[in-house]
Amino acid sequence: MFARQPVSAGVLVGYAADLALADPRRATRGHVHRLIRSGRSLFTAHTNADSACPGVSDALAGALGLTVEGVLEPVTAAADLDKWVIYVPRESAAAVQAAVFEAGAGHIGDYSHCSWSVSGIGQFLPHEGASPAVGSVGTVERVDEDRFEVIAPARIRGAVLAAMRAAHPYEEPAFDIFALLPPPADTGLGRIGTLAEPEPLRAFVFRVCAALPQTSWGVRAAGDPDALVSRVAVCGGAGDSLLSAAAATDAQVYVTADLRHHPADEHRRASNLALIDVAHWASEFPWCEQAAGVLRARFGASLPVRVCTIRTDPWNMGRHGDT
């Protein structure tokens, strides 16, 4: 069952659902525990659903009748990167990690020393001529080891390899190097699309009202009501962080949620791009049916898929008036 916010175990039972796919931010520890006790599962989708293709903004664009032609903020194609997977005895893991970090591995954006580890059991049989750091020739040895993963620029592959070998206690360390592919060009936050026919901003606002679920928040707009709209930027969910990106496009209007007063005011003073602000939940709700359709197309009747129709928008009262 798809929902933009986690629902109770009782709702899953009512929908005869074993798995909920929802936004993780409302999944409290107690909520997760109740799901576990009821034998139900939860898969969380937040920025992974936002950036996917198709994703949250594709669904919003589709609901508004737009033909998507681009990504508002594409995932940046990284430089050539390697992903290292290194197996090391647990007591030596910290030393090996420190060595590869010192060699330049583990940088992601503004963060350093980035890694992931999991524990397991390594096994090997030393033969004649071997000089094992653990165990003895002719005896199968099982060792508590950590699987340590880290990324590094491909250009420093030799330096990372030398550092790892120097710090690793084994004469034949077990490791893998995977060359990472750049992300697809159609992934990232927000979308840019076109209408089949231009229409006044006033009419487009009515289109947004009709396309999305009604909420107490309503639909707010800022711009010339008579200005023609043909190109539209959208971002499902909170989107004021993409105001500058939207203003840099040739779109006439930007549709998103949770626009704050000061960023919106500053934007309107500096740009002719009209703004339409809708409720967060309403902007993301079309994704539920879209994602459900992906699973239905893949699994057919073998996997019943439903969309939760319970309104989980937190606001339940409101009065509105045009100025």
BELNORVEN-V106985 format. One record per helix or strand. SS is the DSSP state (helix for helix, strand for strand). FROM is the first residue (numbers start at 1). TO is the last residue. If there is no record, write none. Layout:
ss:SS from:FROM to:TO
ss:SS from:FROM to:TO
This chain:
ss:strand from:2 to:5
ss:helix from:9 to:14
ss:strand from:19 to:23
ss:helix from:24 to:26
ss:helix from:29 to:37
ss:strand from:41 to:44
ss:helix from:47 to:51
ss:helix from:56 to:63
ss:strand from:67 to:74
ss:strand from:81 to:89
ss:helix from:90 to:102
ss:strand from:108 to:108
ss:strand from:111 to:111
ss:strand from:116 to:125
ss:strand from:140 to:153
ss:helix from:154 to:167
ss:strand from:174 to:179
ss:strand from:188 to:200
ss:helix from:201 to:211
ss:strand from:219 to:222
ss:strand from:228 to:238
ss:helix from:240 to:247
ss:strand from:253 to:257
ss:helix from:261 to:270
ss:strand from:274 to:278
ss:helix from:280 to:302
ss:strand from:307 to:307
